[in-house]
Amino acid sequence: MTQTKIALWPLHRTAPNYLAANTAVLKLRLTDPLSGTAKEVIYRTPEALTMLGPLQWATAPAKRTTTGTYAFAK
């Protein structure tokens, strides 16, 4: 099988991307080289969501991770 990905939603590079529920974002075309048959699968958002862009990732505060030491009693 060969696959072809086609973006259906142009992502904004400098602003958040607001997507409504059931928005088509990607089309995947699967083609069988032996028989020539093709199948298309369309990926859709299950619910409304906001996908942040690189500008938001760069300005977001870093997540803090903590490590702890534990003492076990005998």
Helices and strands as residue ranges (DSSP letters): E 2-7, E 17-19, E 24-31, E 38-44, E 49-51, H 54-59
